[in-house]
């Protein structure tokens, strides 16, 4: 009955609860798997003090662990993906927009395993990206079992993502808003209730295993002295926006350089992560702070246990390490690294600001907290959910003004320098334009061959007129999309455009039919109306 008629509202809420529990357990197992692997390879029982333990290990061990991890990652991705690339949050956003809430299942599971190995063997990235994609794999399987349509599939995807984020960070409010703000990219009422149910389920699963504790323990809550520091937090936001942009650009440059070197030297793609691991291991010999997620260094920044030059050095090295990890296709996410870089940036700014104006300044750690949220929000393009994640990670709700001010200016600046976020810029680099909204990317979803009228159609175009237009160079290929065809209509000013199949070489094109402007507009307007109905339903 569910497959034939779709779930009722109550049934959907029950499914959301079960899906949230499953995604929550996936996040918990992923986190425990990372901790177990780190404990074995770095010989520590407290992974929260990973880099402190790594300082006492032999240098060759610190060097070779990331290499071994990179080699395993390369072999896994080579065997189970068609392009050797780890699937992340960007692919989940693409699945929500273009694939009715589905993502690649085989490549997704391989990516989760690869990211687990990467994070467990010293890769300098985060765990949120792999967890989000793993949750999307689970929701896609459920959607297929229910034969879910696009709206239902996307809602199920939102439920799974919310539960995964909530379970990973013990942040139920932020988890729900992350799914709406980043993945679904709308706040429709029909999606809100099931996503909240799933988010709460994921949080409960997490707290059953890890307890109701915040990720970071702050010393004492700081408050703004008469709110005179707010202009300083505006400036901090601008600084963090630039830092976040530089971090994103560093990753993209590393990807391009690594791809160019791999092609020029003809390095097998399965060796690329191992080469990145070698670079990370060499860096970790001198600076073990770059190893893993980096929560120990982030906590040190938030509690003021670093001096300003240490914070600057660690921030620069973390950006370099993240670029090496992701450019080398080792796997992992960008959220946790952006938290670390943001906390270090904020602490550096705070130490300088409080030294210049000590009579009008509070604690430097307050700037670290605001900087953590500002950089992360700019990288994710998610000011609302990131602000809430910062609050829920720290348990400090009294400094909301400082964080909100810094986050707003940081996001406003970085959104002008990149395609709104790291994930949307990633998609843009692949030719998938989601940043501008559905009015832009929907054109790419319609194939000309699906909308054209073939020569046997009752209202087919006149063949002589078609050949006349072809001779003038006015035609589109049958494999093209409306993204290619609509500019032809605007340029030529004709009611229809011939559709041809190209044989290659000097062979003349074959006439397959004609695409009428009215048919293209009807399909496009129908898709826009469906998107609007979903987003406002």
C-alpha positions in Angstrom: 0.0 0.0 0.0 2.9 2.4 0.8 4.5 1.7 -2.6 1.2 2.2 -4.4 -0.4 5.1 -2.6 2.5 6.7 -0.7 2.6 7.2 3.0 0.0 9.1 5.0 1.2 11.9 7.3 1.2 9.7 10.3 2.9 6.9 8.5 5.5 9.3 7.2 6.3 10.5 10.7 6.8 6.9 11.8 9.1 6.3 8.8 10.9 9.5 9.7 11.4 8.2 13.3 12.8 4.9 12.1 14.9 6.5 9.4 16.3 9.0 12.0 17.2 6.1 14.3 19.0 4.3 11.5 20.9 7.4 10.4 21.7 8.1 14.1 23.2 4.7 14.5 25.2 5.0 11.3 26.7 8.3 12.6 27.5 6.7 16.0 29.1 3.7 14.4 31.1 5.9 12.1 32.3 8.0 15.0 33.2 5.0 17.1 35.0 3.4 14.1 37.2 6.5 13.7 38.0 6.5 17.4 38.8 2.8 17.4 41.1 3.1 14.4 42.9 6.1 15.8 43.3 4.3 19.1 45.0 1.4 17.4 47.3 3.2 14.9 48.3 6.0 17.3 48.4 3.8 20.4 46.2 6.1 22.5 43.2 5.4 24.7 42.0 9.0 24.6 41.5 10.2 21.1 40.6 13.7 22.4 44.3 14.1 23.0 45.4 12.6 19.7 48.1 15.1 18.8 49.6 15.1 22.3 50.1 11.3 22.0 51.5 11.6 18.4 54.2 13.9 19.7 55.7 10.9 21.6 55.5 8.4 18.7 58.5 7.5 16.5 58.8 9.9 13.6 58.7 7.1 11.0 55.4 5.9 12.5 53.8 9.3 12.3 55.1 9.5 8.7 53.9 6.1 7.5 50.4 5.8 9.1 48.8 8.4 6.7 50.6 6.8 3.8 49.2 3.4 4.6 45.8 4.9 5.1 46.0 6.7 1.8 46.9 3.5 0.0 43.9 1.7 1.4 41.7 4.7 0.5 43.0 4.7 -3.1 42.4 1.0 -3.6 38.9 1.2 -2.2 37.9 4.2 -4.4 39.6 2.7 -7.4 37.6 -0.5 -7.0 34.2 0.8 -6.1 33.9 4.2 -7.8 34.2 5.1 -11.5 36.2 8.3 -11.0 38.2 7.7 -7.8 36.4 10.5 -6.0 34.9 10.5 -2.5 31.3 11.5 -2.4 30.4 14.3 0.1 27.8 16.8 1.0 27.9 18.4 -2.4 26.7 15.1 -4.0 23.9 15.0 -1.5 22.8 18.5 -2.4 23.0 17.5 -6.1 20.9 14.4 -5.3 18.2 16.5 -3.6 18.0 19.0 -6.5 18.4 16.8 -9.5 17.8 13.1 -8.6 14.6 13.1 -6.4 16.6 12.7 -3.2 18.7 9.8 -4.3 22.5 9.4 -4.3 24.9 6.8 -5.6 24.7 3.8 -3.3 27.8 1.8 -4.2 30.1 4.8 -4.4 28.6 6.2 -1.3 29.3 3.2 0.8 32.9 3.1 -0.5 33.3 6.8 0.2 32.2 6.2 3.8 34.7 3.4 4.3 37.4 5.6 2.6 36.7 8.6 4.8 36.7 6.4 8.0 40.1 5.1 7.1 41.3 8.6 6.2 40.1 10.1 9.5 41.4 7.1 11.5 44.9 7.3 10.0 45.6 11.0 10.3 43.8 12.6 7.4 43.1 16.3 8.2 39.4 16.6 7.4 36.0 16.3 9.2 33.5 13.6 9.8 30.3 15.4 9.0 30.6 15.1 5.2 30.9 11.3 5.1 28.2 10.9 7.7 25.8 13.1 5.7 26.4 11.1 2.6 26.1 7.8 4.4 22.7 8.9 5.8 21.7 9.9 2.2 22.5 6.4 1.0 20.2 5.0 3.7 17.4 7.4 2.8 17.8 6.6 -0.9 17.4 2.9 -0.2 14.2 3.6 1.8 12.9 5.9 -1.0 13.4 3.1 -3.5 11.6 0.6 -1.3 8.6 3.0 -1.0 8.7 4.0 -4.7 8.8 7.6 -3.4 8.3 10.5 -5.7 10.6 13.5 -5.8 9.0 15.4 -2.9 8.8 12.4 -0.6 12.3 11.3 -1.5 13.7 14.8 -0.7 11.8 14.9 2.6 13.2 11.5 3.5 16.7 12.7 2.6 16.2 15.7 4.8 15.2 13.4 7.7 18.3 11.2 7.3 20.7 14.2 7.0 19.2 15.9 10.1 19.5 12.8 12.2 23.1 12.2 11.1 24.2 15.7 11.9 22.4 15.7 15.2 23.9 12.4 16.2 27.4 13.4 15.1 27.4 16.7 17.0 24.7 16.2 19.7 23.0 19.2 18.1 19.3 18.5 17.4 18.2 22.0 16.6 21.1 22.7 14.3 20.8 19.2 12.7 17.2 19.9 11.6 18.0 23.4 10.3 21.2 22.1 8.5 19.0 19.7 6.5 16.6 22.4 5.5 19.1 25.2 4.9 22.0 23.3 3.2 20.6 20.2 1.6 16.9 20.9 0.8 17.5 24.6 0.6 14.0 25.5 1.6 12.0 25.7 4.8 8.7 24.2 3.7 6.2 23.3 6.4 5.5 19.8 5.1 9.2 18.9 5.6 9.7 20.5 9.0 7.8 18.1 11.3 9.3 14.8 10.0 12.8 16.3 9.9 12.5 17.5 13.5 11.3 14.0 14.5 14.2 12.4 12.8 16.7 14.9 14.3 15.5 14.2 17.8 15.7 10.5 17.2 19.3 10.9 16.0 20.2 12.9 19.1 18.6 10.4 21.4 20.7 7.6 19.8 23.8 9.7 20.2 23.2 10.6 23.9 22.5 6.9 24.7 26.1 6.2 23.6 28.0 9.3 24.4 26.0 11.0 27.0 24.5 14.5 27.0 27.7 16.4 26.9 28.9 19.3 24.7 31.8 18.7 22.3 33.9 21.6 23.8 34.1 22.7 27.4 34.5 26.5 27.8 36.0 28.0 31.0 33.4 30.6 32.0 30.8 32.4 29.9 31.9 35.8 28.7 29.5 38.7 28.1 30.0 41.8 26.1 31.0 44.8 28.2 28.2 47.3 27.5 28.1 46.0 24.0 30.9 48.3 22.9 32.7 45.4 21.4 30.2 44.8 18.6 32.1 46.8 16.0 35.1 44.6 16.7 33.0 41.5 16.0 31.9 43.1 12.7 35.5 43.4 11.7 36.2 39.9 12.9 33.5 38.7 10.6 35.1 40.3 7.6 38.5 38.8 8.5 36.8 35.4 8.9 35.1 35.7 5.6 38.5 36.3 3.9 40.0 33.4 5.8 37.2 31.1 4.8 37.5 32.1 1.2 41.2 31.5 1.2 40.6 28.1 2.8 38.2 27.1 0.1 40.4 28.4 -2.7 43.3 26.5 -1.3 41.4 23.3 -1.5 40.3 24.0 -5.1 43.8 24.9 -6.1 45.2 21.7 -4.5 42.6 19.6 -6.4 43.7 21.3 -9.7 47.4 21.0 -9.1 47.1 17.4 -7.9 45.1 16.5 -11.0 47.6 18.2 -13.3 50.6 16.5 -11.6 48.8 13.1 -11.7 48.1 13.5 -15.4 51.6 14.8 -16.3 53.4 12.1 -14.4 50.8 9.4 -15.3 50.4 8.4 -11.6 47.7 5.8 -11.1 44.7 7.3 -9.5 44.8 4.7 -6.6 48.3 6.2 -5.6 47.0 9.8 -5.4 45.7 9.4 -1.8 48.9 7.7 -0.7 51.0 10.6 -2.1 48.8 13.0 -0.1 49.3 10.8 2.9 53.1 11.1 2.5 52.9 14.8 2.5 50.6 14.9 5.6 52.8 12.5 7.4 55.9 14.6 6.8 54.0 17.7 8.0 52.7 15.8 11.1 56.3 14.9 12.2 56.8 18.5 13.1 53.2 19.6 13.7 51.0 16.8 14.9 48.2 19.3 15.5 47.1 18.7 11.9 46.2 15.1 12.5 42.6 14.1 12.4 39.6 16.3 13.2 41.6 18.6 15.4 39.2 19.0 18.3 42.1 19.1 20.8 43.6 22.2 19.1 40.1 23.8 18.7 39.5 23.3 22.4 42.8 24.9 23.2 41.9 27.9 21.2 38.5 28.2 22.8 40.0 28.1 26.3 42.8 30.5 25.5 45.7 28.0 26.0 47.5 29.3 22.9 49.5 32.4 22.3 48.9 34.5 19.2 51.8 33.3 17.0 50.9 29.6 17.8 47.3 30.3 16.7 48.5 31.8 13.4 50.9 29.0 12.6 48.4 26.3 13.4 45.7 28.0 11.3 48.0 28.2 8.3 49.1 24.6 8.7 45.6 23.4 9.1 44.5 25.0 5.9 47.5 23.5 4.1 46.8 20.1 5.6 43.1 20.2 4.6 44.0 21.2 1.1 46.4 18.3 0.9 43.9 15.8 2.3 41.0 16.8 0.0 43.1 17.6 -3.0 44.6 14.2 -2.7 41.1 12.6 -2.6 41.6 11.0 0.8 38.1 11.8 1.9 36.4 13.6 4.8 34.5 16.8 5.3 35.3 20.5 5.7 33.1 21.5 8.7 35.4 20.4 11.6 38.5 21.8 10.0 36.6 25.1 9.5 35.7 25.1 13.2 39.4 24.7 14.0 40.6 27.4 11.6 37.8 29.7 12.8 38.7 29.3 16.4 42.4 30.0 15.8 41.5 33.0 13.6 39.2 34.4 16.3 41.7 33.8 19.0 44.4 35.6 17.1 42.1 38.6 16.4 40.9 38.6 20.0 44.4 38.6 21.5 45.3 41.6 19.3 42.1 43.4 20.0 42.2 43.0 23.7 45.9 44.1 23.7 45.1 47.3 21.8 42.0 48.3 23.8 42.2 46.4 27.1 39.8 48.7 28.9 37.0 48.1 26.4 37.5 44.4 25.8 36.3 41.2 27.2 38.0 37.8 27.0 39.9 36.8 23.9 38.2 33.4 24.0 34.9 35.1 23.1 36.5 36.1 19.8 37.6 32.5 19.3 34.0 31.3 19.7 32.7 33.9 17.3 35.5 33.2 14.8 34.7 29.5 14.9 31.1 30.1 13.9 32.0 32.8 11.3 34.5 30.7 9.3 32.4 27.6 9.5 29.2 29.5 8.4 31.0 31.0 5.4 32.4 27.6 4.3 29.1 25.8 4.6 27.0 28.8 3.4 24.7 28.1 6.3 24.6 31.0 8.8 21.5 29.8 10.7 22.4 26.2 11.3 26.1 26.9 11.9 25.3 29.5 14.5 23.2 27.0 16.3 25.8 24.3 16.0 28.3 26.5 17.7 25.9 27.2 20.5 25.1 23.5 20.9 28.7 22.4 20.6 29.8 24.7 23.4 26.7 25.1 25.5 27.3 28.9 25.7 24.1 30.7 24.7 25.0 34.1 26.3 27.4 35.2 23.6 24.8 35.0 20.8 25.1 38.6 19.7 28.9 38.3 19.1 28.5 35.1 17.1 25.6 36.3 15.1 27.3 39.6 14.1 30.5 37.8 13.1 28.6 35.1 11.2 26.5 37.6 9.2 29.4 39.7 8.0 31.5 36.7 7.2 28.8 35.0 5.1 27.9 38.2 3.3 31.6 38.7 2.3 32.5 35.1 1.3 29.3 34.7 -0.7 30.5 37.4 -3.0 33.9 35.8 -3.5 32.7 32.2 -4.1 29.5 30.5 -5.3 27.8 31.1 -1.9 29.5 28.1 -0.2 32.1 25.4 -0.6 29.6 22.8 -1.7 27.9 24.9 -4.3 31.3 26.0 -5.7 32.3 22.4 -5.9 29.2 21.6 -8.0 29.8 24.7 -10.1 33.3 23.4 -10.9 31.6 20.2 -12.2 29.3 22.2 -14.4 26.2 21.9 -12.1 24.8 25.3 -11.4 22.6 25.2 -8.3 23.8 28.4 -6.6 21.4 30.6 -8.6 18.4 28.6 -7.8 15.9 26.4 -9.7 15.3 28.9 -12.5 18.9 28.2 -13.5 19.5 24.5 -13.0 16.1 23.2 -14.1 16.9 23.9 -17.8 19.7 21.3 -17.6 17.2 18.6 -16.4 15.2 18.5 -19.7 16.7 16.7 -22.7 15.7 18.0 -26.1 15.1 14.5 -27.3 12.3 14.2 -24.7 10.5 17.4 -25.7 10.9 17.5 -29.5 8.2 16.6 -32.0 9.4 13.9 -34.3 8.6 13.9 -38.1 5.6 11.6 -37.5 4.0 14.0 -35.0 0.6 15.3 -35.9 1.9 18.9 -35.6 5.4 18.3 -36.7 7.5 21.1 -38.2 7.8 21.4 -41.9 10.9 19.5 -43.1 11.8 22.1 -45.7 11.8 24.9 -43.1 13.9 22.6 -40.8 16.6 22.1 -43.5 16.6 25.8 -44.3 17.3 26.6 -40.6 20.0 23.9 -40.4 21.7 25.5 -43.4 21.8 28.8 -41.5 23.4 27.0 -38.5 20.2 27.1 -36.4 19.8 23.7 -34.8 20.4 21.8 -31.6 21.8 18.3 -31.0 19.3 15.6 -29.8 21.5 15.0 -26.7 21.5 18.6 -25.6 19.3 20.1 -22.9 17.1 23.2 -22.7 20.1 25.0 -21.2 21.6 24.9 -24.7 18.3 25.2 -26.7 16.8 28.3 -25.0 19.6 30.7 -26.0 19.1 29.5 -29.6 15.4 30.5 -29.5 16.4 33.9 -28.1 19.1 34.5 -30.7 17.2 33.3 -33.7 13.7 34.4 -32.9 12.1 31.4 -34.4 9.1 29.3 -33.2 10.9 26.0 -33.5 14.5 24.8 -33.8 15.5 21.6 -35.8 16.9 18.8 -33.7 19.6 16.8 -35.3 21.9 13.8 -34.6 25.5 14.4 -35.6 27.3 11.4 -37.2 30.7 12.9 -36.9 33.3 13.8 -39.4 32.1 15.4 -42.6 28.8 13.5 -42.7 25.7 15.7 -42.8 23.4 15.8 -39.8 20.3 13.6 -39.6 17.0 15.4 -38.9 15.5 13.9 -35.8 12.6 16.3 -35.3 12.0 19.8 -34.0 11.8 21.5 -30.6 9.0 24.1 -30.4 9.5 27.1 -28.2 6.1 26.7 -26.7 6.8 23.1 -25.7 10.1 24.1 -24.0 8.4 26.9 -22.1 5.6 24.6 -21.0 8.0 22.1 -19.6 10.1 24.7 -17.9 7.2 26.6 -16.4 5.7 23.3 -15.1 9.0 22.4 -13.4 9.2 25.9 -11.8 5.6 25.6 -10.6 6.3 22.2 -9.0 9.4 23.5 -7.2 7.5 26.5 -6.0 4.7 24.3 -4.7 7.1 22.1 -2.9 9.0 24.9 -1.3 5.9 26.7 -0.1 3.7 23.7 0.7 
